[in-house]
Structures are given as C-alpha cells and as structure tokens.
Amino acid sequence: MTAIRAWTTQKLAALGLWLAGAFGFGADSAQTPVAKDTWTPDTLTSFGLEMGKGFGSGS
C-alpha cells in the first residue's frame, strides 16, 4: 500500500509540474524584473485614486 501511495504521489507531482509548465506557471517561466520599487508623488496619487474607485464616493 505504501508503494502505491508513493508512486501515485510522484506521478501527481510530475503531472502538476507538467501542467504548470504547459500553462506558463513553471519555475522556468520568465518574470519581468521590477524597474524600481519607490513611490513618487505621481504614482502614489494614481494608486490612491485607483483604490478609491473600489470604495464608492466616500460620503
């Protein structure tokens, strides 16, 4: 029973890795590097305006 469980686990893991690679979610998928991670007044304002859209008019 343990051998069957181990074999099944290995096959499911391999299937999961294959599916992730097939749909572009694998470990070798390219990720775009972050250009910069600092806030500027313009980006902060833009972010605040976009977030405010989700909460209604606020009144």
N, CA, C and O atoms as a Maestro MAE file, in Angstrom:
{
 s_m_m2io_version
 :::
 2.0.0
}

f_m_ct {
 s_m_title
 :::
 protein
 m_atom[236] {
  # First column is atom index #
  i_m_mmod_type
  r_m_x_coord
  r_m_y_coord
  r_m_z_coord
  i_m_residue_number
  s_m_chain_name
  s_m_pdb_residue_name
  s_m_pdb_atom_name
  i_m_atomic_number
  :::
  1 25 0.823 -1.203 0.000 1 A "MET " " N  " 7
  2 3 0.000 0.000 0.000 1 A "MET " " CA " 6
  3 2 0.860 1.256 0.000 1 A "MET " " C  " 6
  4 15 0.524 2.234 -0.668 1 A "MET " " O  " 8
  5 25 1.966 1.244 0.741 2 A "THR " " N  " 7
  6 3 2.845 2.405 0.804 2 A "THR " " CA " 6
  7 2 3.505 2.654 -0.547 2 A "THR " " C  " 6
  8 15 3.689 3.806 -0.941 2 A "THR " " O  " 8
  9 25 3.860 1.593 -1.259 3 A "ALA " " N  " 7
  10 3 4.494 1.749 -2.569 3 A "ALA " " CA " 6
  11 2 3.521 2.379 -3.564 3 A "ALA " " C  " 6
  12 15 3.918 3.226 -4.364 3 A "ALA " " O  " 8
  13 25 2.279 1.983 -3.524 4 A "ILE " " N  " 7
  14 3 1.274 2.550 -4.425 4 A "ILE " " CA " 6
  15 2 1.065 4.031 -4.101 4 A "ILE " " C  " 6
  16 15 0.961 4.858 -5.008 4 A "ILE " " O  " 8
  17 25 1.003 4.361 -2.824 5 A "ARG " " N  " 7
  18 3 0.817 5.750 -2.413 5 A "ARG " " CA " 6
  19 2 2.002 6.617 -2.846 5 A "ARG " " C  " 6
  20 15 1.809 7.740 -3.312 5 A "ARG " " O  " 8
  21 25 3.224 6.102 -2.695 6 A "ALA " " N  " 7
  22 3 4.417 6.841 -3.102 6 A "ALA " " CA " 6
  23 2 4.436 7.033 -4.615 6 A "ALA " " C  " 6
  24 15 4.742 8.126 -5.092 6 A "ALA " " O  " 8
  25 25 4.113 5.990 -5.376 7 A "TRP " " N  " 7
  26 3 4.089 6.080 -6.827 7 A "TRP " " CA " 6
  27 2 3.029 7.085 -7.289 7 A "TRP " " C  " 6
  28 15 3.278 7.889 -8.188 7 A "TRP " " O  " 8
  29 25 1.857 7.035 -6.674 8 A "THR " " N  " 7
  30 3 0.783 7.964 -7.027 8 A "THR " " CA " 6
  31 2 1.181 9.400 -6.725 8 A "THR " " C  " 6
  32 15 0.916 10.297 -7.525 8 A "THR " " O  " 8
  33 25 1.806 9.624 -5.592 9 A "THR " " N  " 7
  34 3 2.255 10.969 -5.219 9 A "THR " " CA " 6
  35 2 3.277 11.495 -6.215 9 A "THR " " C  " 6
  36 15 3.215 12.657 -6.616 9 A "THR " " O  " 8
  37 25 4.225 10.639 -6.619 10 A "GLN " " N  " 7
  38 3 5.233 11.047 -7.592 10 A "GLN " " CA " 6
  39 2 4.596 11.394 -8.934 10 A "GLN " " C  " 6
  40 15 4.967 12.387 -9.560 10 A "GLN " " O  " 8
  41 25 3.646 10.586 -9.376 11 A "LYS " " N  " 7
  42 3 3.004 10.833 -10.671 11 A "LYS " " CA " 6
  43 2 2.148 12.097 -10.632 11 A "LYS " " C  " 6
  44 15 2.119 12.853 -11.604 11 A "LYS " " O  " 8
  45 25 1.460 12.330 -9.534 12 A "LEU " " N  " 7
  46 3 0.655 13.546 -9.409 12 A "LEU " " CA " 6
  47 2 1.544 14.788 -9.358 12 A "LEU " " C  " 6
  48 15 1.202 15.820 -9.936 12 A "LEU " " O  " 8
  49 25 2.670 14.693 -8.675 13 A "ALA " " N  " 7
  50 3 3.604 15.816 -8.622 13 A "ALA " " CA " 6
  51 2 4.160 16.108 -10.013 13 A "ALA " " C  " 6
  52 15 4.260 17.267 -10.414 13 A "ALA " " O  " 8
  53 25 4.521 15.056 -10.747 14 A "ALA " " N  " 7
  54 3 5.036 15.242 -12.103 14 A "ALA " " CA " 6
  55 2 3.964 15.841 -13.011 14 A "ALA " " C  " 6
  56 15 4.266 16.707 -13.832 14 A "ALA " " O  " 8
  57 25 2.733 15.397 -12.875 15 A "LEU " " N  " 7
  58 3 1.632 15.942 -13.664 15 A "LEU " " CA " 6
  59 2 1.416 17.412 -13.338 15 A "LEU " " C  " 6
  60 15 1.201 18.225 -14.238 15 A "LEU " " O  " 8
  61 25 1.473 17.755 -12.064 16 A "GLY " " N  " 7
  62 3 1.308 19.145 -11.657 16 A "GLY " " CA " 6
  63 2 2.403 20.041 -12.223 16 A "GLY " " C  " 6
  64 15 2.127 21.149 -12.683 16 A "GLY " " O  " 8
  65 25 3.641 19.565 -12.190 17 A "LEU " " N  " 7
  66 3 4.748 20.333 -12.751 17 A "LEU " " CA " 6
  67 2 4.605 20.480 -14.262 17 A "LEU " " C  " 6
  68 15 4.889 21.542 -14.816 17 A "LEU " " O  " 8
  69 25 4.165 19.414 -14.929 18 A "TRP " " N  " 7
  70 3 3.972 19.480 -16.375 18 A "TRP " " CA " 6
  71 2 2.866 20.478 -16.718 18 A "TRP " " C  " 6
  72 15 3.019 21.282 -17.638 18 A "TRP " " O  " 8
  73 25 1.765 20.432 -15.990 19 A "LEU " " N  " 7
  74 3 0.666 21.366 -16.244 19 A "LEU " " CA " 6
  75 2 1.097 22.805 -15.989 19 A "LEU " " C  " 6
  76 15 0.743 23.704 -16.751 19 A "LEU " " O  " 8
  77 25 1.849 23.024 -14.934 20 A "ALA " " N  " 7
  78 3 2.329 24.376 -14.638 20 A "ALA " " CA " 6
  79 2 3.212 24.884 -15.763 20 A "ALA " " C  " 6
  80 15 3.100 26.044 -16.161 20 A "ALA " " O  " 8
  81 25 4.081 24.040 -16.277 21 A "GLY " " N  " 7
  82 3 4.929 24.441 -17.390 21 A "GLY " " CA " 6
  83 2 4.141 24.665 -18.658 21 A "GLY " " C  " 6
  84 15 4.446 25.574 -19.429 21 A "GLY " " O  " 8
  85 25 3.119 23.837 -18.886 22 A "ALA " " N  " 7
  86 3 2.310 23.960 -20.096 22 A "ALA " " CA " 6
  87 2 1.513 25.256 -20.114 22 A "ALA " " C  " 6
  88 15 1.278 25.818 -21.184 22 A "ALA " " O  " 8
  89 25 1.101 25.732 -18.969 23 A "PHE " " N  " 7
  90 3 0.320 26.957 -18.892 23 A "PHE " " CA " 6
  91 2 1.161 28.181 -18.540 23 A "PHE " " C  " 6
  92 15 0.610 29.262 -18.330 23 A "PHE " " O  " 8
  93 25 2.479 28.032 -18.473 24 A "GLY " " N  " 7
  94 3 3.364 29.164 -18.250 24 A "GLY " " CA " 6
  95 2 3.541 29.558 -16.804 24 A "GLY " " C  " 6
  96 15 3.945 30.686 -16.522 24 A "GLY " " O  " 8
  97 25 3.250 28.658 -15.874 25 A "PHE " " N  " 7
  98 3 3.412 28.975 -14.465 25 A "PHE " " CA " 6
  99 2 4.577 28.228 -13.837 25 A "PHE " " C  " 6
  100 15 4.691 28.185 -12.612 25 A "PHE " " O  " 8
  101 25 5.431 27.649 -14.641 26 A "GLY " " N  " 7
  102 3 6.528 26.847 -14.128 26 A "GLY " " CA " 6
  103 2 7.631 27.692 -13.521 26 A "GLY " " C  " 6
  104 15 7.620 28.919 -13.617 26 A "GLY " " O  " 8
  105 25 8.577 27.019 -12.898 27 A "ALA " " N  " 7
  106 3 9.688 27.708 -12.250 27 A "ALA " " CA " 6
  107 2 10.583 28.390 -13.268 27 A "ALA " " C  " 6
  108 15 11.264 29.363 -12.944 27 A "ALA " " O  " 8
  109 25 10.591 27.883 -14.512 28 A "ASP " " N  " 7
  110 3 11.448 28.475 -15.525 28 A "ASP " " CA " 6
  111 2 10.741 29.546 -16.349 28 A "ASP " " C  " 6
  112 15 11.301 30.035 -17.330 28 A "ASP " " O  " 8
  113 25 9.527 29.914 -15.970 29 A "SER " " N  " 7
  114 3 8.816 30.951 -16.710 29 A "SER " " CA " 6
  115 2 9.471 32.297 -16.454 29 A "SER " " C  " 6
  116 15 9.931 32.581 -15.349 29 A "SER " " O  " 8
  117 25 9.505 33.107 -17.478 30 A "ALA " " N  " 7
  118 3 10.174 34.406 -17.384 30 A "ALA " " CA " 6
  119 2 9.344 35.367 -16.542 30 A "ALA " " C  " 6
  120 15 8.125 35.461 -16.688 30 A "ALA " " O  " 8
  121 25 10.025 36.063 -15.675 31 A "GLN " " N  " 7
  122 3 9.377 37.083 -14.863 31 A "GLN " " CA " 6
  123 2 10.018 38.419 -15.199 31 A "GLN " " C  " 6
  124 15 11.237 38.519 -15.338 31 A "GLN " " O  " 8
  125 25 9.192 39.434 -15.328 32 A "THR " " N  " 7
  126 3 9.726 40.750 -15.626 32 A "THR " " CA " 6
  127 2 10.329 41.347 -14.360 32 A "THR " " C  " 6
  128 15 9.699 41.333 -13.303 32 A "THR " " O  " 8
  129 25 11.535 41.864 -14.464 33 A "PRO " " N  " 7
  130 3 12.154 42.461 -13.279 33 A "PRO " " CA " 6
  131 2 11.470 43.776 -12.922 33 A "PRO " " C  " 6
  132 15 10.964 44.493 -13.785 33 A "PRO " " O  " 8
  133 25 11.470 44.064 -11.652 34 A "VAL " " N  " 7
  134 3 10.884 45.311 -11.173 34 A "VAL " " CA " 6
  135 2 11.874 46.424 -11.450 34 A "VAL " " C  " 6
  136 15 13.029 46.355 -11.031 34 A "VAL " " O  " 8
  137 25 11.425 47.447 -12.154 35 A "ALA " " N  " 7
  138 3 12.321 48.541 -12.524 35 A "ALA " " CA " 6
  139 2 12.733 49.336 -11.288 35 A "ALA " " C  " 6
  140 15 13.918 49.591 -11.070 35 A "ALA " " O  " 8
  141 25 11.747 49.724 -10.484 36 A "LYS " " N  " 7
  142 3 12.055 50.428 -9.246 36 A "LYS " " CA " 6
  143 2 10.911 50.198 -8.281 36 A "LYS " " C  " 6
  144 15 9.776 49.964 -8.695 36 A "LYS " " O  " 8
  145 25 11.203 50.264 -7.025 37 A "ASP " " N  " 7
  146 3 10.187 49.983 -6.023 37 A "ASP " " CA " 6
  147 2 10.001 51.149 -5.064 37 A "ASP " " C  " 6
  148 15 9.722 50.958 -3.880 37 A "ASP " " O  " 8
  149 25 10.159 52.351 -5.588 38 A "THR " " N  " 7
  150 3 9.967 53.529 -4.751 38 A "THR " " CA " 6
  151 2 8.713 54.265 -5.197 38 A "THR " " C  " 6
  152 15 8.343 54.230 -6.370 38 A "THR " " O  " 8
  153 25 8.073 54.922 -4.263 39 A "TRP " " N  " 7
  154 3 6.877 55.689 -4.557 39 A "TRP " " CA " 6
  155 2 7.256 57.117 -4.913 39 A "TRP " " C  " 6
  156 15 8.114 57.726 -4.275 39 A "TRP " " O  " 8
  157 25 6.610 57.632 -5.928 40 A "THR " " N  " 7
  158 3 6.744 59.044 -6.265 40 A "THR " " CA " 6
  159 2 5.391 59.689 -5.982 40 A "THR " " C  " 6
  160 15 4.396 58.980 -5.839 40 A "THR " " O  " 8
  161 25 5.333 60.989 -5.899 41 A "PRO " " N  " 7
  162 3 4.027 61.630 -5.671 41 A "PRO " " CA " 6
  163 2 3.003 61.254 -6.745 41 A "PRO " " C  " 6
  164 15 1.823 61.085 -6.438 41 A "PRO " " O  " 8
  165 25 3.440 61.121 -7.997 42 A "ASP " " N  " 7
  166 3 2.513 60.772 -9.076 42 A "ASP " " CA " 6
  167 2 1.998 59.343 -8.938 42 A "ASP " " C  " 6
  168 15 0.801 59.101 -9.092 42 A "ASP " " O  " 8
  169 25 2.895 58.388 -8.649 43 A "THR " " N  " 7
  170 3 2.446 57.005 -8.534 43 A "THR " " CA " 6
  171 2 1.583 56.814 -7.294 43 A "THR " " C  " 6
  172 15 0.633 56.031 -7.318 43 A "THR " " O  " 8
  173 25 1.894 57.508 -6.228 44 A "LEU " " N  " 7
  174 3 1.101 57.399 -5.007 44 A "LEU " " CA " 6
  175 2 -0.301 57.976 -5.213 44 A "LEU " " C  " 6
  176 15 -1.288 57.410 -4.745 44 A "LEU " " O  " 8
  177 25 -0.377 59.091 -5.910 45 A "THR " " N  " 7
  178 3 -1.677 59.690 -6.204 45 A "THR " " CA " 6
  179 2 -2.493 58.783 -7.106 45 A "THR " " C  " 6
  180 15 -3.683 58.575 -6.872 45 A "THR " " O  " 8
  181 25 -1.861 58.245 -8.132 46 A "SER " " N  " 7
  182 3 -2.543 57.345 -9.058 46 A "SER " " CA " 6
  183 2 -3.057 56.107 -8.329 46 A "SER " " C  " 6
  184 15 -4.183 55.667 -8.559 46 A "SER " " O  " 8
  185 25 -2.232 55.552 -7.454 47 A "PHE " " N  " 7
  186 3 -2.637 54.381 -6.688 47 A "PHE " " CA " 6
  187 2 -3.818 54.705 -5.784 47 A "PHE " " C  " 6
  188 15 -4.767 53.926 -5.691 47 A "PHE " " O  " 8
  189 25 -3.762 55.846 -5.122 48 A "GLY " " N  " 7
  190 3 -4.860 56.244 -4.236 48 A "GLY " " CA " 6
  191 2 -6.162 56.449 -4.990 48 A "GLY " " C  " 6
  192 15 -7.232 56.075 -4.511 48 A "GLY " " O  " 8
  193 25 -6.067 57.042 -6.168 49 A "LEU " " N  " 7
  194 3 -7.276 57.237 -6.978 49 A "LEU " " CA " 6
  195 2 -7.865 55.910 -7.441 49 A "LEU " " C  " 6
  196 15 -9.084 55.740 -7.437 49 A "LEU " " O  " 8
  197 25 -7.020 54.978 -7.835 50 A "GLU " " N  " 7
  198 3 -7.499 53.673 -8.272 50 A "GLU " " CA " 6
  199 2 -8.119 52.899 -7.102 50 A "GLU " " C  " 6
  200 15 -9.149 52.246 -7.270 50 A "GLU " " O  " 8
  201 25 -7.507 52.970 -5.938 51 A "MET " " N  " 7
  202 3 -8.054 52.280 -4.779 51 A "MET " " CA " 6
  203 2 -9.371 52.899 -4.347 51 A "MET " " C  " 6
  204 15 -10.276 52.191 -3.908 51 A "MET " " O  " 8
  205 25 -9.487 54.226 -4.470 52 A "GLY " " N  " 7
  206 3 -10.705 54.921 -4.085 52 A "GLY " " CA " 6
  207 2 -11.894 54.534 -4.933 52 A "GLY " " C  " 6
  208 15 -13.032 54.660 -4.482 52 A "GLY " " O  " 8
  209 25 -11.668 54.066 -6.147 53 A "LYS " " N  " 7
  210 3 -12.767 53.651 -7.015 53 A "LYS " " CA " 6
  211 2 -13.519 52.470 -6.436 53 A "LYS " " C  " 6
  212 15 -14.715 52.313 -6.682 53 A "LYS " " O  " 8
  213 25 -12.836 51.643 -5.675 54 A "GLY " " N  " 7
  214 3 -13.455 50.452 -5.140 54 A "GLY " " CA " 6
  215 2 -14.282 50.697 -3.892 54 A "GLY " " C  " 6
  216 15 -14.983 49.792 -3.440 54 A "GLY " " O  " 8
  217 25 -14.223 51.887 -3.323 55 A "PHE " " N  " 7
  218 3 -14.905 52.157 -2.071 55 A "PHE " " CA " 6
  219 2 -16.029 53.181 -2.195 55 A "PHE " " C  " 6
  220 15 -16.547 53.665 -1.188 55 A "PHE " " O  " 8
  221 25 -16.398 53.505 -3.408 56 A "GLY " " N  " 7
  222 3 -17.501 54.436 -3.594 56 A "GLY " " CA " 6
  223 2 -17.059 55.877 -3.447 56 A "GLY " " C  " 6
  224 15 -15.866 56.178 -3.490 56 A "GLY " " O  " 8
  225 25 -18.024 56.767 -3.274 57 A "SER " " N  " 7
  226 3 -17.711 58.193 -3.215 57 A "SER " " CA " 6
  227 2 -17.171 58.630 -1.867 57 A "SER " " C  " 6
  228 15 -16.579 59.705 -1.766 57 A "SER " " O  " 8
  229 25 -17.355 57.844 -0.852 58 A "GLY " " N  " 7
  230 3 -16.825 58.168 0.463 58 A "GLY " " CA " 6
  231 2 -17.730 59.051 1.301 58 A "GLY " " C  " 6
  232 15 -17.359 59.438 2.410 58 A "GLY " " O  " 8
  233 25 -18.901 59.374 0.794 59 A "SER " " N  " 7
  234 3 -19.801 60.219 1.583 59 A "SER " " CA " 6
  235 2 -20.961 59.425 2.117 59 A "SER " " C  " 6
  236 15 -21.821 59.976 2.805 59 A "SER " " O  " 8
  :::
 }
 m_bond[235] {
  # First column is bond index #
  i_m_from
  i_m_to
  i_m_order
  :::
  1 1 2 1
  2 2 3 1
  3 3 4 2
  4 3 5 1
  5 5 6 1
  6 6 7 1
  7 7 8 2
  8 7 9 1
  9 9 10 1
  10 10 11 1
  11 11 12 2
  12 11 13 1
  13 13 14 1
  14 14 15 1
  15 15 16 2
  16 15 17 1
  17 17 18 1
  18 18 19 1
  19 19 20 2
  20 19 21 1
  21 21 22 1
  22 22 23 1
  23 23 24 2
  24 23 25 1
  25 25 26 1
  26 26 27 1
  27 27 28 2
  28 27 29 1
  29 29 30 1
  30 30 31 1
  31 31 32 2
  32 31 33 1
  33 33 34 1
  34 34 35 1
  35 35 36 2
  36 35 37 1
  37 37 38 1
  38 38 39 1
  39 39 40 2
  40 39 41 1
  41 41 42 1
  42 42 43 1
  43 43 44 2
  44 43 45 1
  45 45 46 1
  46 46 47 1
  47 47 48 2
  48 47 49 1
  49 49 50 1
  50 50 51 1
  51 51 52 2
  52 51 53 1
  53 53 54 1
  54 54 55 1
  55 55 56 2
  56 55 57 1
  57 57 58 1
  58 58 59 1
  59 59 60 2
  60 59 61 1
  61 61 62 1
  62 62 63 1
  63 63 64 2
  64 63 65 1
  65 65 66 1
  66 66 67 1
  67 67 68 2
  68 67 69 1
  69 69 70 1
  70 70 71 1
  71 71 72 2
  72 71 73 1
  73 73 74 1
  74 74 75 1
  75 75 76 2
  76 75 77 1
  77 77 78 1
  78 78 79 1
  79 79 80 2
  80 79 81 1
  81 81 82 1
  82 82 83 1
  83 83 84 2
  84 83 85 1
  85 85 86 1
  86 86 87 1
  87 87 88 2
  88 87 89 1
  89 89 90 1
  90 90 91 1
  91 91 92 2
  92 91 93 1
  93 93 94 1
  94 94 95 1
  95 95 96 2
  96 95 97 1
  97 97 98 1
  98 98 99 1
  99 99 100 2
  100 99 101 1
  101 101 102 1
  102 102 103 1
  103 103 104 2
  104 103 105 1
  105 105 106 1
  106 106 107 1
  107 107 108 2
  108 107 109 1
  109 109 110 1
  110 110 111 1
  111 111 112 2
  112 111 113 1
  113 113 114 1
  114 114 115 1
  115 115 116 2
  116 115 117 1
  117 117 118 1
  118 118 119 1
  119 119 120 2
  120 119 121 1
  121 121 122 1
  122 122 123 1
  123 123 124 2
  124 123 125 1
  125 125 126 1
  126 126 127 1
  127 127 128 2
  128 127 129 1
  129 129 130 1
  130 130 131 1
  131 131 132 2
  132 131 133 1
  133 133 134 1
  134 134 135 1
  135 135 136 2
  136 135 137 1
  137 137 138 1
  138 138 139 1
  139 139 140 2
  140 139 141 1
  141 141 142 1
  142 142 143 1
  143 143 144 2
  144 143 145 1
  145 145 146 1
  146 146 147 1
  147 147 148 2
  148 147 149 1
  149 149 150 1
  150 150 151 1
  151 151 152 2
  152 151 153 1
  153 153 154 1
  154 154 155 1
  155 155 156 2
  156 155 157 1
  157 157 158 1
  158 158 159 1
  159 159 160 2
  160 159 161 1
  161 161 162 1
  162 162 163 1
  163 163 164 2
  164 163 165 1
  165 165 166 1
  166 166 167 1
  167 167 168 2
  168 167 169 1
  169 169 170 1
  170 170 171 1
  171 171 172 2
  172 171 173 1
  173 173 174 1
  174 174 175 1
  175 175 176 2
  176 175 177 1
  177 177 178 1
  178 178 179 1
  179 179 180 2
  180 179 181 1
  181 181 182 1
  182 182 183 1
  183 183 184 2
  184 183 185 1
  185 185 186 1
  186 186 187 1
  187 187 188 2
  188 187 189 1
  189 189 190 1
  190 190 191 1
  191 191 192 2
  192 191 193 1
  193 193 194 1
  194 194 195 1
  195 195 196 2
  196 195 197 1
  197 197 198 1
  198 198 199 1
  199 199 200 2
  200 199 201 1
  201 201 202 1
  202 202 203 1
  203 203 204 2
  204 203 205 1
  205 205 206 1
  206 206 207 1
  207 207 208 2
  208 207 209 1
  209 209 210 1
  210 210 211 1
  211 211 212 2
  212 211 213 1
  213 213 214 1
  214 214 215 1
  215 215 216 2
  216 215 217 1
  217 217 218 1
  218 218 219 1
  219 219 220 2
  220 219 221 1
  221 221 222 1
  222 222 223 1
  223 223 224 2
  224 223 225 1
  225 225 226 1
  226 226 227 1
  227 227 228 2
  228 227 229 1
  229 229 230 1
  230 230 231 1
  231 231 232 2
  232 231 233 1
  233 233 234 1
  234 234 235 1
  235 235 236 2
  :::
 }
}
